[in-house]
């Protein structure tokens, strides 16, 4: 048995001012055939599951290239086509194949390609033919288009948000692919469109219970897999939105019924799954009432989240903390390569004036000009996220007024692990208030140390106030953009 695996992933925010090109991938995550590191990345989870199982079960795994980068704007056409064709050429060279395992994000948009994943699958299918089993792992913040679901034999999404379960889902994907190749099962897809945009953190109700019920259905009555596609609301593409994907063992009727039932449950949760978004002032007022003796108040800033395609250099929270004289607090991460370079030049303990943030676009707010003390420095920092280690680049902690610590990075990323602070000499557990630029992934590490978690709306291209996005191409009507969005329906 011969299987091929490769990865190609990013999350494209079509409202982001940050361009995406080939250098974005080469400078973030790229490996050639057979050169993937031992530590898994979200997009390489199928490869790592394949490596382990190939050693155990004796099948041949051909490892292709991998490309990944932080979320940003739509990718340049030439860059995407180069990466796509690299992988397709590797598939051709690996023939004959019994199966393909692809690690992708699912919300990759390039110039001229609304559905990158569907395009890759279409071209791969033409190479390998109808009998080769194609399995794909996607992030739940994907576009579950009819095209890609029709072309793949099985698509499995992470279930958790924060996405800490990418390796278990990769193992499930591989198991289903192998069983399909051996003729033990025949996956059949059912896809339900909920006609909505929503935020589904699995650390809180009602999403927690829904995901648990959804998971419990797998392995029962011929149900092979159930996935909730949250959708990625920061992309102006026709099939953007929340969808439910069910695979049964050759029982389309039962799959349609289950997808419809679960889809209607999600429709019934409209407006109930998102935590309340507070203004900066409201968040500070609530934080002031919390006893922080057992841990800090952690405030998330989703609108300026690099994990959603934003710059992570908006200064609204930093300005407010300085203006109000908030003590023993911290902000991270601020993407500011220039400030990082200056801090490394000056060294730990140095004091100097510097301009922080506010550099990328009008959504970044005004820069902060201030005197800082360099508290800590680090080179090539890594932070933990599930089984993965994600890069932060060079880092510095700059202290303002003796009370406000700002962690600046030269690699644009969101807050995942506590290493964002500890590597530059700060213990986040001893802070009274921490502002993290992240939508939800921070919760895996920061939730356990927090006395309370709040969510604050500022401004940026990953805002959760979706009505502010100038959508032109999404299929309407759609909740919450339209007063009568419809109840949803089966689309496949």
N, C-alpha and C positions, 0 to 999 in steps of 0.2 A: 504494500500500500504506500502510495506517494502523496504527500501533502505539501503545499506551498503556503508560506505565510509572509505577509508584509504589512506595513502600517503607513498611514497617511492621515494626519489629523490636525485640524485647527477649528476654532469656533469663530465664524466670520460675522462681526457686527457691522452691518452695512451703513450704520450711522457714525461709525468711529472715524476720527480724523487721522488715525495712524495707518499708514500704508503697509501692505504685506507683499513681500517679494521673496525671491529665492534666498537672499541673504538672511531673511527672517528665520527661515528653517535651518539653514546651515549654521547660524549662530546660536540656535536654541537646542534643537534635538535632531540629529541626523546620524544614521549609521548605514554602512554598506552591507552587502550580503554576508551573513554569518558573523557580523561584527557587533551585534546588539550587546550592550553591557549586561552583566548578571542581575543587576537590580532592575526590576520591571518599571516601566513607564505605563501610564494609562493606555496609550495606544499600542504598546507592545505586549499587553497581557496575553493575547492569544498565542504569540510567539513563545512566551515563557511557559505557558501551559503545554504547548506543543513540545517544547524541549524536554520537559519532565516526562511526559507520557510516551514520547518516542523512545526514550531510554528504557522505560518500563515495559512497553508493549511491542517494541520492535518494528514500528513503521518508520518510513523514511520521511524526515522533515527537511524541506529545502527552504532556507531562510533568505528572504529577499531584503530589499532596502527598507529603511524606516525614515519618515519625515514628520516632524511635529514642531509647532511653535505656539507661543502665547496668543490668545485671542486678540484680534485687531480687525482692520477693515478688510474689504473684499480683496482677494489675492490677484496679483497681476496674471493675465492670461498665459503669458509665456512661461512664468514660473510654475504654475499649476501643470501645464501641459508637459513640461520637462519632467517633473516628478511622476506624473501619471505614466508617461511613456517609458520612464526608467523601470517602473514596476511591471508594466505590461510586457516589456522586452524580457524581463526576468521570468515571467510566467511562460512566455513562449519557449525560452531556453530550458525550462524545467519540465516541459511536456515529455511523456504523458503524465497526467495528474488525476488522482482519484478525488482530491478535495483541495479547497483553498480556505485559509483562515485569514481574515482581514481585520486589523485593528484600526478603527476610524473614529472620528468624533460624531459626525452626522449633521453638522451645521456649517460645513465648509462651502463657501461661495467664492467663485472666481469670476473675473470679467468674462461674460458670455456663457457662464455656467451657473444656473441657480441651484442645481442639484449635482454637485461634484461627485458624491458617493454613487448616485445613480449612473452617472457617466462612466465612472470606473467599472462598475458592475456590468454595465451594458457591453463595454469593450472587452472585459475579461470573459464574459459569457460567450462572446463570439469566438474567442480563442480556444476555450476549453470544451465548448459544446454543452448540450443539455444534461448529460449524464454525470458530469463532474459536480460534486456537492460543494456549494459555496456557503460558508458561514461567516457572519459579520458581527463584531461587537461594537456597540455604539454607546455614547453618552446619552442619558435621557433628555438632555437639552439639544435634541436633534430634530430634524424635519423628517418625519416618517412618511416619505413620499410613496405614492402607489408604485412608481417606477422601481425604486430600490427594493421594495417588499416583493414585487413580482419577479425580480431577477435573482434574488438570493433564495437559497433553500431554507435558511434559518437566520434570523437577526435577533440577538439578545442585547438588551439594554441593562446598564447598571440599575439597581433598584434603590440604592441609598443616595440621599442628598444631605450631607456631604458624601461624595462618591468614594467611599472607603471599600467597596465590595467589587472592584474591577477584576481582581484575580479570581474569586469564586465564580463570577459570571463567565469569565473566560474558560474556566474548567467545565462549566455547564455547556457552553457553546461547543467545545471540543467533543464532549461526550455525545451530544446530539449529532454532530457531524459524523463521527465514527459509526454510530449506530445506523445512520442513514446510508452510509457507504456500504455497510455490511448487510443492508436490506432488512434490518430488524424493525425499522420504523419508516414512516413516510410523512414528514412534516407538511401540514397544510395551514396557510395563513388566513386569519380574519382580522380586518383592520377597521376600527371605528373612529370617526372624526367627531370630537366633542364640540367643535366650533367655539373655541375659547382660548384665551391666553391666561395663564395663572402661574403662581409661584408655589412649589410643593416641597417645603422642607420636611424631611422625614424624622426630624428630631422633635416634632410636636404634632399634636392632633389637629385635624382629623386624618392627615396624610399617613401618620404612623400606623394607624389601625388599618387603613385601606391597603397599604403595602403588605402588611402582615397577612391579611386575608387573601390578597392576590398571590402571595408566595405559597400559601397553604394549598392552593388549588393545583399547583404543579405536581405531576405524578399521580393525579387522581383522575379516573374516568377518561383516560386517553389524552389529558391535557399535558403537553410537553413543556410549554413556556408561556408566561404572561408578562408583558412589559407595559409600563406606563411611560409614554413619550411626553415629557413635560412640554416640549417645544422650546424654541429659542426665540423670544419675542423681539430681539434686537436685530432681526434680519428681515428686510423687506422682500420676501419671496412668496410666490403664490401659495404653497402648501405649508406655511408656518402655522403652528398651533398644536394644541394638546390632542394626542391620539392614543388609543389602546390597541395593542397588538397581541393577538393570541395565536399560538400554534397548537394544533391537535394532531394526533396520529391518524391521519387520513379520515377525518370526520368534520368536513366543512360545516355541516348544519349545526353541530354542537358548538364548534368554534365561533360561528356567527352569533349564536345565542348568547354565549358567554361574553364575547367582546361587546355586544350590545348591552347586556346587563351591567357590566363594569363601566362601560362608557356613560351610561345613564346615571350611575352612581357619581361619577366625576362631575357630570353636568349639574347634579344636585348639590355639589359642593362649591358652586360658583360663589366667589366672594368670601369664602370661609377658610381657605387654606393658607393665606398669607398673614404673617405677623403684622401688627400695626406699624406703619411708618410714621415716625415722629419728626418734627422739625428739630433743628439743632437746639433751639431754646427749650422745646418740650423735653428732649432727651436729657439735657443738662438739669432741668428741674426735677425730673424723675430720679436721675442718678443721685442727686443731692439728698434724697430721702432714704437711700439704701445704706444699711450697715455693711461696710466693706472690710470689717475685721477678719472675715473668712475668705476674702477674695475680691478682686476688682469688679466694678461694673464694666462690662464689655459692650461697646456700641459698634455695630456694623454700619458701614457706609457703602451700600450696594451700587449707588449711582456712579461712583468713581472706582469701580472694581476692575482691575486689570483682567481678571478672570472672565469678564463679560465684554472685553474689548475696549475698556476705558484706559485713560492715560495713567491713572493713579498719581496725579500731581495737582488735584484740586485742593485748594487751601482753605475752604470755608470752615472746616472744623478746627484747623490750626489757628486761624484768625480768631475764632470765637474763644478758644481756650486762652489765648494770649490776652484778649480784650477783657475777659472776665476774671483773669488771675487765678485760673483753676490750678490747684497744687497736686503734686505727685501723680502726674498723668503722662500718657504717651500716645503717639500716633505712629502707625506703621501699616503698610510701607508707603513711603513717598518716592516716586520714581524721579530721580534727579541726578543723572550721571555727572553733571558739572559740580554739584555740591559734594558728591562722593569723592571726586578727584581732588578737590580743594582740601577736604578733610584728610585724605591720605597723604597729601603733600605736607600738611601742617603737623600731623601726628597726634597721638593721644595726649590729652591735657592741654592742647593749644586752645587759645581763644582768638577768634577773628570774626569779622562781619561777613555775612554771606547772604545770597538771595536764594530762597527755598521755594520750589514749586511754581505753579502758575505759568508754565512755559509752553504747553502744547497747543492750546486753543482758547477761545473765549470761554469754553466750559470749564477751564482750569482755574478760574477766578484770578485775582491779583496775586502776584508773588509776595512772599513774606521776606522783608529785609530786616535782619536782626543780628545781634551778636550771639555767638554760640560757643560752647565748650565741647571739644571732642571727647566723648566718654569712652568710645570703643570703636575698633576697626576690625574688619575681617575681609579676607580675599576668597573669592569663589565659594561663597556660602551655600549650603544646602539645607532645606527644611523638609521635615517629614510630612507625608500625607498618605495614610494607609500603608501599603507595602512599598510605596514609591519614595524617592528622594528627588525633590524638585529644586532647580537652581535659583539662586538669588543674586548671583554675581558678586561684585565687590560691594561692601556695606560700610556704613558709618552710623553711629548714634550721636546726634547733635543735641545738646541740652540748652534750652532757652530759659533764661531767667532763673536758673537753678531748680526749676520745677517741671518743665515740659520736655520730655525726650521725644525726638523725632528720628525715626530710623529711615535713612535714605539709601536707595539701592541704585546700581547702574544697570541692572537687569529688571525689566518690567514684569512684575508678577504680583499675585495677591497674597494675603496672609493665610497660610496653611498651618504651620507648626510654630511652637514656642521658640524654636531656634532663631526666628526672626529677631527676637530680643536677646536671647541668651548668648548668641555668638558675638554680640557687641557689648557684653557686660551688663545687661539689664535683666533683673528678675521680674518677669511680668506679674508673678503672684503677689509681689509686694507693692504694686501700684494700686491706687484707688480707682482710677478710671483709665481704660484703654480704648482707643478708637482704631478699628481695623478696617482697612479697605478690602472688603470681601462681601459677597452676598450671603453665603451660607457655609462654604467649605471651612471657614475658620472654626466652626462650631465643634469639629471633631477634637481639636486640641484646646480651644479656649473655653468651650462650654463647661468642661469639668472643673476648671479653676475659677469660674465666674460666680460671683454672688448673685448677679442678674445679667441677662443679655437683652439688649435693646437694639432696635433697627431704626436708622435715621436716614431721611431723604435729603440729599443735597442737590447736586446737578452733575450731569455727565451722560455719555451715550449709552450707559447700561442702567439708566433710571428704571424704577419699577412703576413709574407713572406713565404707562404705555401710551396714553392718549397724546403725550407730547411728541411722540415720534411721527414724522411726516410720511406715514405709509402711503404708497402709491400702487403697490403691486400685490399685496396680500389679498386673498379671496375674502370678500365681505358677503354677508354680515359676520361679525366676529365679536364675541364678548371679551372685554368690556367696552370695546370701541363703539358698538352699535346698540341701540335700545332694544332691538328684536333680533338677537343673533341666531335664533333657531335652536332646536333641541339636540342636534347631532344626528349622524346616520352612519351606517356601514358604507365604506368606500371601496372595500375589496373583500 
